[in-house]
Amino acid sequence: MAEILVVYHSQTGNTKKLASAVVSGVEETGNAHAVLKHASCVTAQDIKGCDAIVICSPEYFGYMAGAVKDLFDRTYEELKDDAAIYKKPYCVVISAGNDGTFALSHIERICKGYRFKKIQHPIICKGLITEDILTKCVDLGMTIAEGINAGIF
């Protein structure tokens, strides 16, 4: 069974709601398992061991959450030359106060350094979380789970 790692940081609970919706989508397929972890608890082994990773971050001052950046800082040296992460499928969900583009670009730039493979367009929630955006997150989780199991990603 495929394992999808859903990483998040959330101070207000908004980003956790988005991440939880992704988890619901993964689990709804019945053929994949989602692991929801706060960014501060994620290890290099978690990243190596999963089949795909979804990075969920709020936007702070046009940047990703410090806990998400810390995750990258803590794991990069151990993972940078590891074949297990080469083209690891990933996608991004941003909870944005502004437009989320700079936070997204910084995350994607770091993921390029890890040599991850972007598999879906990002979801950027600008402002309040709506049922529509939660549905998009559920759909994202389902798509990733199905794509991993079908060997598409």
Secondary structure as GFF3:
##gff-version 3
##sequence-region A 1 153
A	DSSP	beta_strand	2	8	.	.	.	ID=ss1
A	DSSP	alpha_helix	14	28	.	.	.	ID=ss2
A	DSSP	beta_strand	32	38	.	.	.	ID=ss3
A	DSSP	three_ten_helix	39	41	.	.	.	ID=ss4
A	DSSP	alpha_helix	44	49	.	.	.	ID=ss5
A	DSSP	beta_strand	52	60	.	.	.	ID=ss6
A	DSSP	beta_strand	63	64	.	.	.	ID=ss7
A	DSSP	alpha_helix	66	79	.	.	.	ID=ss8
A	DSSP	three_ten_helix	83	85	.	.	.	ID=ss9
A	DSSP	beta_strand	89	96	.	.	.	ID=ss10
A	DSSP	alpha_helix	101	114	.	.	.	ID=ss11
A	DSSP	beta_strand	117	118	.	.	.	ID=ss12
A	DSSP	beta_strand	123	126	.	.	.	ID=ss13
A	DSSP	alpha_helix	131	150	.	.	.	ID=ss14
###
